[in-house]
Amino acid sequence: MAFTDIAVLLLAAFGAGVLNTIAGGGTFLTFPALVFTGIPPVAANATSAVAIFPGYLAGAFGFRRELAGIKRGRLIRLCLITLAGGAVGSGLLLISSNEAFAAVVPFLLLAATLAFLLGERIRAFAAAHARAVTPEGALGLFAVSVYGGYFNGGLGIVLLALFALWGMTDLLGMNGLKNGLSFALSAISVAIFALAGLVAWPQALLMMLSATAGGYAGAPLARALPKEVVRWLIAAIGFGMSAVFFWRWIAG
C-alpha cells in the first residue's frame, strides 16, 4: 500500500469509529475510502464489514444487561432468523459482479442516508402503526437481515423501525436487541466473506485498529457536540458520498 492510501484508510476508519460511537454512519466513510484506494466495490464492501466488526462486538457487550433481560428462547429464535438472512445477503454479494454492485451502491448509500436522517420519524411512524396481532414476524426480520448481509449501511435504523412495528416501546431494550442482532449478522457476514477470500486483510486490520481508536475518541465528542449538529454532519457525508458514487456510475 502507498503511504497516501494508508493515510486515507486510517483517517476514514478513525472517523468511522468516532461516528459510530456518536450516532452511526461509519460505513459512509470506510466503504468509499476502500474504493478510492483501489479495492474493487464488492471486496471493498466485504472489507468494510470486517473493519467495523469490533464496533458491533463492543455494542453488544455494552448492552449485555438488556440482552440478558430477553427470554433465551426468544433471543435464540431472533438470532437464528438474523443469521439466516445475513447468510443469504452475504451470499448475494458473493455472486454480484463489481459492475452490478457499483450500479446499486449509489442507491444504497442514498437510501441509508435518508434512513439515518429520518430515523426518528421512521421509528415514530412504525410505532404508530404497530400491529400487535403479528408480533416479531420472521419474514420482516429475515428481509432486513438479507439487506444487512448485502450492504450494512443504515441497518440499525431499519432494525429499530422493525422493532417499533412489532410494538416494542422500551428504547434501551430495542437498542440492546439491535446491537445483539447486528453483531450476529456481522459475524456471519465476516465469516462468509473471509472464507470466500473477499477480504483485503492488510487494509481491514489497519482500519480495525484505527476504528477502535476512533471509538474511544468519539465518547467525549458524543457528550460535547449537539445532537442536531452530528446528525446533519453525518447526513452531509452520506449525501456527498452518494453524489460521488452516482457520478462514478454515470461516468462509467
C-alpha positions, -999 to +999 in steps of 0.1 A: +000+000+000+012+035-008+016+059+021-013+081+008-036+050+007-026+041+043-033+077+054-067+077+037-077+044+053-065+053+088-083+087+087-115+071+073-116+043+099-108+067+127-137+089+116-159+059+112-151+049+148-160+084+160-193+085+140-204+050+151-198+059+188-218+092+184-247+082+162-237+056+135-229+061+098-193+048+098-200+029+066-203+062+048-165+066+053-150+031+053-166+018+021-157+049-001-122+051+013-115+014+003-129+020-032-109+052-036-077+034-027-083+008-055-102-020-038-130-033-062-165-025-049-175-060-038-143-066-019-144-031-005-179-038+009-167-071+025-135-054+039-156-026+053-178-051+071-147-066+087-133-032+096-163-022+116-170-056+131-153-048+165-177-019+170-207-044+169-190-066+194-184-037+217-220-025+212-234-060+220-212-062+251-223-027+262-259-037+261-254-072+277-278-062+306-306-055+282-299-087+262-299-107+294-334-094+301-347-111+269-360-146+272-334-171+259-358-189+236-369-156+220-334-143+216-322-176+200-351-176+176-344-140+165-307-147+162-313-177+140-335-157+117-309-130+116-281-154+108-302-170+080-309-136+064-274-124+068-260-155+052-284-151+022-275-114+019-237-122+021-242-149-005-259-125-028-228-102-025-205-131-034-223-137-067-226-099-076-202-086-102-183-055-094-202-037-122-236-047-109-227-038-073-212-004-084-245+003-101-265-004-070-242+013-044-253+049-051-289+040-044-280+020-013-259+049+001-287+074-006-313+051+010-291+046+040-285+084+043-322+091+041-329+064+067-304+079+090-317+114+086-353+104+090-346+077+116-367+092+144-396+099+121-395+064+106-394+048+141-423+071+153-443+062+122-437+025+128-447+027+164-479+045+154-487+017+130-476-012+152-496-044+148-497-063+180-515-092+162-484-101+143-455-097+167-420-105+157-427-117+122-399-138+109-403-125+073-397-089+082-365-097+102-353-120+075-357-094+048-339-067+069-311-092+076-307-100+039-302-063+033-277-061+062-257-090+048-256-075+014-249-038+025-247-028+061-255+009+058-284+021+079-291-014+093-296-002+129-322+024+119-342-002+099-340-027+128-353-001+153-382+007+129-390-030+126-390-034+164-414-005+167-437-022+142-436-052+165-449-030+193-417-026+213-415+007+232-385+004+255-358+022+236-330+007+258-343-028+252-347-020+215-311-007+213-299-038+231-316-062+207-305-041+178-268-044+189-271-081+196-287-089+163-263-066+144-234-084+160-248-118+150-254-106+114-220-091+111-203-122+125-219-145+098-211-120+071-175-116+081-171-154+083-186-159+048-165-130+033-133-144+049-139-179+037-147-166+002-114-147+001-131-113-005-114-095+024-084-074+019-068-083+052-040-057+054-064-029+049-091-045+072-067-050+101-053-014+097-088+000+097-100-021+127-072-007+149-079+029+137-117+025+141-112+012+177-091+043+185-118+065+169-144+048+190-127+058+222-122+094+209-158+096+200-171+092+235-162+127+248-173+142+215-207+124+218-212+143+251-199+176+238-215+180+204-252+190+199-272+161+185-285+180+156-250+191+145-239+155+145-270+143+126-266+169+098-228+163+096-233+126+091-262+133+066-239+157+047-212+129+044-238+104+033-253+127+006-218+137-005-207+100-009-240+092-027-233+120-052-198+109-058-208+073-065-237+084-087-211+105-107-187+075-109-216+053-121-228+077-147-193+085-159-187+048-163 
